[in-house]
Amino acid sequence: MSDAKATFIEIDAIGKPCPMPLLMLKRAIKSAPAQQKFCLKASDPNSEIDILRYCQMQQLNCQTIRITEHELHYIIESE
């Protein structure tokens, strides 16, 4: 049985301004196999709107986790 954590692709966008976190996510999704899970780490507060809207439009599940005041993690997977 495979470990669920092993299936996550980490995208580190800490310190990168918008729209870089979204562009990095799109690039990772395009190059990854189907049914992949992603953990996007971002620090730009404006990224939350962009990421959530994109996931909604693409019918992706997205869970936002606020790590600190300046760090958000998004757990993204297809429905």
C-alpha distances in whole Angstrom, upper triangle without the diagonal:
4,7,9,12,11,12,15,19,21,25,27,31,32,36,36,39,38,37,35,32,32,33,30,27,29,29,25,24,26,25,21,19,19,17,16,17,20,21,25,27,31,34,37,37,38,35,34,36,35,31,31,34,32,29,31,32,29,27,25,24,25,25,27,27,30,30,33,37,36,32,30,26,25,22,22,20,21,21
4,6,9,7,8,12,15,18,21,24,27,29,32,32,35,34,34,31,28,29,29,26,24,26,25,21,21,23,21,18,16,16,14,13,14,16,18,22,24,27,31,33,34,35,32,31,33,32,28,29,31,29,26,28,30,27,25,22,21,22,22,25,24,28,27,31,34,33,29,27,23,22,19,19,17,18,20
4,5,5,7,10,13,15,19,21,25,26,30,30,33,32,32,30,26,27,28,25,22,25,24,21,20,23,21,18,17,17,15,13,12,15,15,19,21,25,28,31,31,33,29,28,31,30,26,27,29,28,25,27,29,26,25,21,20,20,20,22,21,24,23,27,30,30,26,24,20,20,16,17,16,18,19
4,5,6,7,11,13,17,19,22,24,28,28,30,29,29,27,24,24,25,22,20,22,22,18,18,21,20,16,15,15,12,11,9,12,13,16,18,22,25,28,28,29,26,25,27,27,23,23,26,24,21,23,25,23,21,18,16,17,16,18,18,21,21,25,28,27,23,21,17,16,13,13,12,15,16
4,5,6,9,10,14,16,19,21,24,25,27,27,27,25,21,22,23,20,18,21,21,17,17,20,19,16,16,16,14,11,9,10,10,14,16,19,22,25,26,27,24,23,26,25,22,22,25,24,21,24,26,23,22,18,17,16,16,17,16,19,18,22,25,24,20,18,15,14,12,13,13,16,18
4,6,8,10,14,16,20,21,25,25,28,28,27,25,22,22,23,20,18,20,20,16,16,19,17,14,14,15,13,10,10,11,12,15,17,21,24,26,28,29,25,25,28,26,23,24,27,24,22,25,27,24,23,19,18,18,18,20,19,22,21,24,27,26,22,21,17,17,14,14,14,16,19
4,7,10,13,16,19,21,25,24,27,26,25,23,20,20,21,18,16,17,17,13,13,16,14,11,10,11,9,7,6,8,10,14,16,20,23,25,27,27,24,23,25,24,20,21,24,21,19,22,23,20,19,16,15,16,16,18,19,22,21,25,27,26,22,20,16,15,12,12,11,13,15
4,6,10,12,15,17,21,21,23,23,22,20,17,17,18,15,13,15,15,11,12,15,14,11,11,12,10,7,5,5,6,10,12,16,19,22,23,24,20,20,22,21,17,18,21,19,17,20,21,19,18,15,14,13,14,15,15,18,18,21,24,22,18,16,13,11,9,9,9,12,15
4,7,10,13,15,19,18,20,20,19,17,14,15,15,12,10,13,12,8,9,12,11,9,11,12,11,8,6,5,6,8,11,14,18,20,22,22,18,19,21,19,16,18,20,18,16,20,21,18,18,15,15,14,15,16,16,19,18,21,23,21,18,16,12,11,10,10,10,13,17
4,6,10,12,15,15,18,18,18,15,12,13,14,11,10,13,12,9,11,14,13,12,14,16,15,11,9,6,5,6,8,11,14,17,19,20,16,17,20,18,15,17,20,18,16,20,21,19,20,16,16,14,14,14,14,16,15,18,20,18,14,13,10,10,9,10,12,16,19
4,6,9,12,11,14,14,14,11,8,10,11,7,7,11,10,8,10,13,13,12,15,17,16,13,11,7,6,5,6,9,12,14,16,17,13,15,17,15,13,16,18,16,15,19,20,18,19,16,16,14,15,14,14,16,15,17,19,16,13,12,10,10,10,11,13,16,20
4,6,9,9,12,13,14,10,8,11,12,9,10,13,13,11,14,16,16,16,19,20,20,16,14,11,8,6,5,7,10,12,15,16,13,15,18,16,14,17,19,18,18,21,22,21,22,19,19,16,16,15,14,15,14,15,17,14,11,11,9,11,12,14,17,20,23
4,6,5,8,9,10,7,5,9,10,8,9,12,12,12,15,17,17,17,21,22,22,18,16,12,10,7,6,5,7,9,12,13,10,12,15,13,12,15,18,16,17,20,21,20,22,19,19,16,16,15,15,14,14,15,15,12,10,10,10,11,14,14,18,20,24
4,6,9,11,12,10,8,12,13,11,13,16,16,16,18,21,21,21,24,25,25,21,19,15,12,9,6,5,5,8,11,13,11,13,16,15,14,17,19,19,19,22,24,23,25,22,21,18,17,15,14,13,12,12,13,9,7,9,10,12,15,17,20,23,26
4,7,10,12,10,9,13,14,13,15,18,18,18,21,23,23,24,27,28,28,25,22,18,16,12,10,7,6,7,11,12,11,14,17,16,16,19,21,20,21,24,25,25,27,24,24,21,20,18,17,15,14,14,13,9,9,11,13,15,18,20,23,26,29
4,7,8,6,7,10,11,10,12,15,15,16,18,20,21,22,25,26,26,23,21,18,16,12,10,7,7,7,11,11,10,13,15,14,14,17,19,18,19,22,23,23,25,23,23,20,20,18,18,17,17,16,16,12,11,12,14,15,18,19,22,25,28
4,6,6,7,10,11,11,13,15,16,17,19,21,22,23,27,28,28,25,23,19,17,14,12,9,8,6,9,8,8,12,13,12,13,16,17,17,19,21,22,22,24,22,23,20,20,18,19,17,18,17,16,12,13,13,15,16,19,20,23,25,28
3,5,6,7,9,10,12,13,15,16,18,19,21,22,25,26,26,23,22,18,17,13,13,9,10,7,9,7,6,10,10,8,10,13,14,13,16,18,18,19,21,20,21,18,19,17,18,17,19,18,17,14,14,13,15,15,18,18,21,23,25
4,6,6,6,9,10,11,12,14,16,17,19,20,23,24,24,22,21,17,17,13,13,11,12,9,11,9,7,11,11,8,9,13,13,12,14,17,16,17,20,18,20,17,19,17,19,19,20,20,19,16,16,15,16,15,18,17,20,21,24
4,5,5,6,8,10,10,12,14,15,17,18,22,23,23,20,19,16,15,11,11,9,11,9,12,11,9,12,13,10,11,14,15,13,15,18,18,18,21,19,20,18,19,17,19,19,19,20,19,16,15,14,15,14,17,16,19,21,24
4,6,5,6,9,10,11,12,14,16,16,20,20,20,18,16,12,11,8,8,6,9,8,11,10,7,10,11,9,8,12,13,11,13,16,16,16,18,16,17,14,15,14,15,15,16,17,17,14,12,11,11,11,13,13,16,18,21
4,5,5,6,9,10,11,12,14,15,18,19,19,17,15,12,12,9,11,10,12,11,12,10,7,9,10,7,6,10,10,8,10,13,13,13,15,13,15,13,15,14,16,17,19,20,19,17,15,13,13,11,13,12,15,16,19
4,5,5,6,9,10,11,12,14,18,18,19,17,16,14,14,11,13,12,14,13,15,13,11,13,14,10,10,13,13,11,13,16,15,14,17,16,18,16,18,18,20,20,22,23,22,19,18,16,16,14,16,14,16,18,21
4,6,5,6,9,10,11,12,16,17,18,15,14,11,11,9,10,10,13,13,16,15,12,14,15,12,11,14,15,12,13,17,17,15,18,16,17,15,17,17,18,19,20,21,22,19,16,15,14,13,14,13,15,17,20
4,5,5,6,9,10,10,14,14,14,12,11,8,9,7,10,11,14,14,16,15,11,13,14,11,9,12,13,10,10,14,14,12,14,12,13,12,14,14,16,18,19,21,21,19,16,14,12,10,11,9,11,13,17
4,5,5,6,9,10,13,13,14,13,13,11,13,11,14,14,17,17,18,17,13,15,15,12,10,13,13,9,10,13,13,11,13,12,14,14,17,17,19,21,22,24,25,22,20,17,16,13,14,11,13,13,16
4,6,5,6,9,12,14,15,13,14,12,13,12,15,15,18,18,20,19,16,18,18,15,13,16,17,13,14,17,16,14,17,15,17,17,19,20,22,23,24,26,26,23,21,19,17,15,16,14,15,15,19
4,5,5,6,10,11,12,10,10,8,11,10,13,15,18,19,21,20,16,18,19,16,13,16,17,14,13,17,17,14,16,14,16,15,17,18,20,22,22,24,25,23,20,18,15,14,13,11,12,13,17
4,6,5,8,8,10,8,9,8,11,11,15,16,20,20,22,20,17,18,18,15,13,15,15,12,11,15,14,11,13,11,13,13,16,18,20,22,23,26,27,24,21,19,16,14,13,10,10,10,14
4,6,8,9,12,11,12,12,15,15,18,19,23,23,24,23,19,20,21,17,15,18,18,14,14,17,15,12,15,13,16,17,20,21,23,26,27,29,30,27,24,22,20,17,17,14,13,13,16
4,7,9,12,10,12,12,15,15,18,20,23,24,26,25,21,22,23,20,18,20,21,17,17,20,19,16,18,16,18,19,21,23,24,27,27,29,31,28,25,23,20,18,17,15,14,15,18
4,7,9,7,9,10,13,14,17,20,23,24,26,25,21,22,23,20,18,20,21,17,16,19,19,15,17,14,16,17,19,21,23,25,26,28,30,28,24,22,19,17,15,13,12,12,16
4,7,6,10,11,15,17,20,23,26,27,29,28,24,25,26,23,20,21,22,19,17,20,20,16,17,15,16,18,20,23,24,27,28,31,32,30,27,24,21,19,16,14,12,11,15
4,6,9,12,15,17,21,23,27,28,29,28,24,24,24,22,19,20,21,17,15,18,17,13,14,12,14,16,19,21,24,27,28,31,32,31,27,24,21,18,16,13,10,8,11
4,7,10,14,16,19,22,26,27,27,27,23,22,23,22,18,18,20,17,14,16,17,13,12,10,11,14,16,19,21,24,25,29,30,29,26,23,19,16,13,10,7,6,9
4,7,10,13,16,19,23,24,25,25,21,21,22,20,17,17,19,16,14,17,17,14,14,11,11,13,15,17,19,22,23,26,28,26,23,20,16,14,11,9,6,7,11
4,7,10,13,16,20,21,22,22,19,18,20,18,15,15,18,15,13,16,17,14,14,10,10,10,11,14,15,18,19,22,24,23,19,16,13,10,7,6,5,8,11
4,6,10,13,16,18,19,19,15,15,17,16,12,14,16,14,12,15,17,14,14,11,10,9,11,12,13,16,16,19,21,20,16,13,10,8,6,5,6,10,13
4,6,10,13,15,16,17,14,14,16,15,12,13,16,15,13,16,18,16,17,13,12,10,10,10,10,13,13,16,18,16,12,10,6,6,5,6,9,13,15
4,6,10,12,13,14,10,11,14,13,9,12,15,13,12,16,17,16,17,13,13,10,10,10,10,12,12,15,16,14,10,8,6,5,7,8,11,14,17
4,7,10,11,13,10,11,14,14,11,13,17,16,15,18,20,19,20,17,16,13,12,10,10,10,10,11,13,10,7,6,5,6,9,11,15,18,21
4,6,8,10,7,9,12,12,10,13,15,15,15,18,20,20,21,18,17,14,13,11,11,10,10,11,11,8,6,5,6,8,11,13,17,20,22
4,6,9,8,9,13,13,12,15,17,17,18,20,22,22,24,21,20,17,16,12,12,10,10,9,9,5,5,6,9,11,15,17,20,23,26
4,5,5,8,10,11,11,13,15,16,17,19,21,21,23,21,20,17,17,13,14,12,13,12,10,7,8,8,11,12,16,17,21,24,26
4,5,6,8,10,11,12,14,15,17,18,20,21,22,20,20,16,15,12,13,11,12,11,9,7,8,8,11,12,16,17,21,24,25
4,5,6,7,9,11,12,13,15,16,17,19,20,19,19,16,16,13,15,13,16,15,13,11,12,11,13,13,17,17,21,23,25
4,6,5,6,8,10,10,12,14,15,16,18,16,16,13,13,11,13,12,15,15,14,11,11,9,11,10,14,14,17,19,21
4,6,5,6,8,10,11,12,14,15,16,14,14,11,11,8,11,10,13,14,13,12,11,8,10,9,12,13,16,18,20
4,6,5,6,8,10,11,12,14,15,14,14,12,13,11,14,14,17,17,16,15,14,12,13,12,15,14,17,19,20
4,6,5,6,9,10,11,12,14,13,14,12,14,12,15,16,18,19,18,16,15,13,14,12,14,13,16,17,19
4,6,5,6,9,10,11,12,10,11,8,10,10,13,14,16,18,17,16,14,11,11,8,11,10,12,14,16
4,5,5,6,9,10,10,9,9,7,9,9,12,14,17,18,18,17,15,12,12,9,11,10,12,13,14
4,5,5,6,9,10,10,11,10,12,12,16,17,20,22,21,20,19,16,15,13,14,12,14,14,15
4,5,5,6,8,8,10,10,13,13,17,19,21,23,22,21,19,16,15,12,13,11,12,12,14
4,5,5,6,5,7,6,10,11,15,17,20,22,22,21,19,15,14,10,11,8,9,9,10
4,5,5,6,8,8,11,13,17,19,22,24,24,23,21,18,17,13,13,11,11,11,11
4,6,8,11,11,15,16,20,22,25,27,27,26,24,20,19,16,16,13,13,12,12
4,6,9,11,14,16,20,22,25,27,27,26,24,20,19,15,14,11,10,9,10
4,7,9,13,15,19,22,24,27,27,27,24,20,18,15,14,10,9,7,7
4,6,10,13,16,19,21,24,25,24,21,17,15,11,10,7,6,5,6
4,7,10,13,17,19,22,23,22,20,16,13,10,8,6,5,6,6
4,6,10,13,15,18,19,19,16,12,10,6,6,5,7,9,10
4,7,10,12,16,17,17,14,10,8,6,5,7,9,12,12
4,7,9,12,13,13,11,7,6,5,7,9,12,15,16
4,6,9,11,11,9,6,5,6,8,11,14,18,19
4,6,7,8,6,5,6,9,11,14,18,21,22
4,7,8,5,6,7,10,12,16,19,23,24
4,5,5,7,10,13,16,19,23,26,28
4,6,8,12,14,18,20,24,27,29
4,7,10,13,17,19,23,26,28
4,7,10,13,16,20,23,25
4,7,10,13,16,20,21
4,7,10,13,17,19
4,6,10,13,15
4,7,10,12
4,7,10
4,6
4
